[in-house]
Amino acid sequence: MQKNKTIKWGIIGLGNIAHKFANELQLVNGAELVAFASRSKENAETFANMYHCAKAYDSYEAIMKDDTVDILYIATPHNSHAELSLLALENNKHVLCEKPIALNYPDAEKMIAASKKHNKFFMEAFWTRFNPSFKATFENVKKGEIGQIHYINADFAFSAKGKNRNRLFDLKLGGGSLMDIGVYPLFLAYTLLGIPEKIHAQSIFHPSGVDAQTAMILQYSDAQAILYSGICHTSNMKATISGSEGRINIDTIWHMAESYTVVKNNTETKYSLPTNGMGYTYEIEECHQCIQNNMIESQLWSHQNSLDLIKIVDEVKKQIGLDFPV
Ligand SMILES: NC(=O)c1ccc[n+]([C@@H]2O[C@H](COP(=O)([O-])OP(=O)(O)OC[C@H]3O[C@@H](n4cnc5c(N)ncnc54)[C@H](OP(=O)(O)O)[C@@H]3O)[C@@H](O)[C@H]2O)c1
């Protein structure tokens, strides 16, 4: 694609995150929202009116055939990520698919194979990878600012009760804390320490069959990550990365942080990095840059990164006894 050409976006699945994403698209230069697709005509038209967008499709199949759409953002429940991504790639669309990439590793492999086969950009929407505080933390750790990492601690819990978050308690839709938010602490440990040697995980299950809360220990040769997710109560939502020479605290809410603190030699130094919007803007810019450079994957959150992460998730699922109906 020609550099600096406007990139035309379509959004599939018009719920909570679709609203936030549509808002953030308006903050990015060179992004144009051209179409929405919903299972319901009314919902598609409401979004189209709200965001001054010309096209509102009442089926997901219809938006796939729209040749004006360059990239589709898939914002549906977890169980449909694979099917819709495959359909979009087969219809020659670039794809930004919400996390988790899929319900399991084999499905994720198919999605990535389709991206290669059709030569279309595909990325799991792991927006934290592009968050300025996380990026600075990552770069500091990699250049040895806090020495060798021995310990990571991160939690992510919120109370989903009464928030119209029914999909979170629906096993068929891939609900539960692990798939929805447990992937964030796992992402932190994976990006900083890689694939663990061992994983220990335990959950408490909700009567609906989804994991209400999950505690995970990732064991490395010289480090441990203690991670947690939950959907029935709140938590601090802070992350700590501790090394032999100091530590970095990513401030609450760590996965979308606007600051971080380096603690070293008995001194605390806080760095403020306010985000543009809520911070979805950075993953949008990454999609643009990759598409304009004819890349089918991001170097910052690559196909292999997504495959590694879902492999770790699959191991946690196995340990806690979580299985989604096909
Ligand atoms: N990156 C982030 O910060 C972030 C934050 C929240 C969620 N997410 C991810 O985004 C995805 C959507 O989450 P959400 O919180 O936006 O969910 P949501 O509010 O429930 O919206 C999901 C939308 O998907 C569509 N859908 C298709 N099949 C459905 C089904 N069987 N049941 C319910 N809805 C169905 C619906 O749109 P139509 O009726 O219009 O078709 C629905 O409004 C998930 O993968 C989640 O993990 C990411």
The ligand as an SDF file (V2000), in Angstrom:
LIG
                    3D

 48 52  0  0  0  0  0  0  0  0999 V2000
   -8.3200   -4.3940   24.5080 N   0  0  0  0  0  0  0  0  0  0  0  0
   -9.1310   -4.1040   25.5130 C   0  0  0  0  0  0  0  0  0  0  0  0
   -8.8670   -3.2430   26.3320 O   0  0  0  0  0  0  0  0  0  0  0  0
  -10.4160   -4.8390   25.6400 C   0  0  0  0  0  0  0  0  0  0  0  0
  -11.3810   -4.3910   26.5430 C   0  0  0  0  0  0  0  0  0  0  0  0
  -12.5950   -5.0610   26.5800 C   0  0  0  0  0  0  0  0  0  0  0  0
  -12.7940   -6.1570   25.7790 C   0  0  0  0  0  0  0  0  0  0  0  0
  -11.8180   -6.5880   24.9440 N   0  0  0  0  0  0  0  0  0  0  0  0
  -12.0410   -7.7370   24.0620 C   0  0  0  0  0  0  0  0  0  0  0  0
  -12.9840   -7.3350   23.0640 O   0  0  0  0  0  0  0  0  0  0  0  0
  -13.8930   -8.3850   22.7660 C   0  0  0  0  0  0  0  0  0  0  0  0
  -15.3020   -7.8970   23.0230 C   0  0  0  0  0  0  0  0  0  0  0  0
  -15.4310   -7.5000   24.3680 O   0  0  0  0  0  0  0  0  0  0  0  0
  -16.5590   -6.4550   24.8450 P   0  0  0  0  0  0  0  0  0  0  0  0
  -16.2820   -6.1830   26.2660 O   0  0  0  0  0  0  0  0  0  0  0  0
  -16.6660   -5.3350   23.8900 O   0  0  0  0  0  0  0  0  0  0  0  0
  -17.8580   -7.3740   24.7360 O   0  0  0  0  0  0  0  0  0  0  0  0
  -19.3590   -6.9250   24.5730 P   0  0  0  0  0  0  0  0  0  0  0  0
  -19.5750   -5.5860   25.1360 O   0  0  0  0  0  0  0  0  0  0  0  0
  -20.1870   -8.0560   25.0340 O   0  0  0  0  0  0  0  0  0  0  0  0
  -19.5150   -6.7800   22.9770 O   0  0  0  0  0  0  0  0  0  0  0  0
  -19.2580   -7.8440   22.1190 C   0  0  0  0  0  0  0  0  0  0  0  0
  -20.0830   -7.6840   20.8570 C   0  0  0  0  0  0  0  0  0  0  0  0
  -19.8640   -8.8350   20.0520 O   0  0  0  0  0  0  0  0  0  0  0  0
  -21.0310   -9.1350   19.3010 C   0  0  0  0  0  0  0  0  0  0  0  0
  -21.3870  -10.5490   19.4350 N   0  0  0  0  0  0  0  0  0  0  0  0
  -21.2770  -11.4790   18.4830 C   0  0  0  0  0  0  0  0  0  0  0  0
  -21.6820  -12.6690   18.9080 N   0  0  0  0  0  0  0  0  0  0  0  0
  -22.0910  -12.5100   20.1700 C   0  0  0  0  0  0  0  0  0  0  0  0
  -22.6500  -13.3940   21.1230 C   0  0  0  0  0  0  0  0  0  0  0  0
  -22.8660  -14.6930   20.8610 N   0  0  0  0  0  0  0  0  0  0  0  0
  -22.9480  -12.8800   22.3340 N   0  0  0  0  0  0  0  0  0  0  0  0
  -22.7250  -11.6030   22.6230 C   0  0  0  0  0  0  0  0  0  0  0  0
  -22.1990  -10.7120   21.7460 N   0  0  0  0  0  0  0  0  0  0  0  0
  -21.8980  -11.1660   20.5220 C   0  0  0  0  0  0  0  0  0  0  0  0
  -22.1280   -8.1940   19.7980 C   0  0  0  0  0  0  0  0  0  0  0  0
  -22.2190   -7.1520   18.8430 O   0  0  0  0  0  0  0  0  0  0  0  0
  -23.4170   -7.0830   17.7690 P   0  0  0  0  0  0  0  0  0  0  0  0
  -24.6620   -7.4170   18.5250 O   0  0  0  0  0  0  0  0  0  0  0  0
  -23.3250   -5.6770   17.3320 O   0  0  0  0  0  0  0  0  0  0  0  0
  -23.1470   -8.0470   16.6910 O   0  0  0  0  0  0  0  0  0  0  0  0
  -21.5830   -7.6200   21.0910 C   0  0  0  0  0  0  0  0  0  0  0  0
  -22.0400   -6.3260   21.3280 O   0  0  0  0  0  0  0  0  0  0  0  0
  -13.4470   -9.5480   23.6370 C   0  0  0  0  0  0  0  0  0  0  0  0
  -12.6010  -10.3470   22.8650 O   0  0  0  0  0  0  0  0  0  0  0  0
  -12.6500   -8.9250   24.7610 C   0  0  0  0  0  0  0  0  0  0  0  0
  -11.6350   -9.7650   25.2830 O   0  0  0  0  0  0  0  0  0  0  0  0
  -10.6580   -5.9350   24.8490 C   0  0  0  0  0  0  0  0  0  0  0  0
  1  2  1  0
  2  3  2  0
  2  4  1  0
  4  5  1  0
  4 48  2  0
  5  6  2  0
  6  7  1  0
  7  8  2  0
  8  9  1  0
  8 48  1  0
  9 10  1  0
  9 46  1  0
 10 11  1  0
 11 12  1  0
 11 44  1  0
 12 13  1  0
 13 14  1  0
 14 15  2  0
 14 16  1  0
 14 17  1  0
 17 18  1  0
 18 19  2  0
 18 20  1  0
 18 21  1  0
 21 22  1  0
 22 23  1  0
 23 24  1  0
 23 42  1  0
 24 25  1  0
 25 26  1  0
 25 36  1  0
 26 27  1  0
 26 35  1  0
 27 28  2  0
 28 29  1  0
 29 30  1  0
 29 35  2  0
 30 31  1  0
 30 32  2  0
 32 33  1  0
 33 34  2  0
 34 35  1  0
 36 37  1  0
 36 42  1  0
 37 38  1  0
 38 39  2  0
 38 40  1  0
 38 41  1  0
 42 43  1  0
 44 45  1  0
 44 46  1  0
 46 47  1  0
M  CHG  2   8   1  16  -1
M  END
$$$$
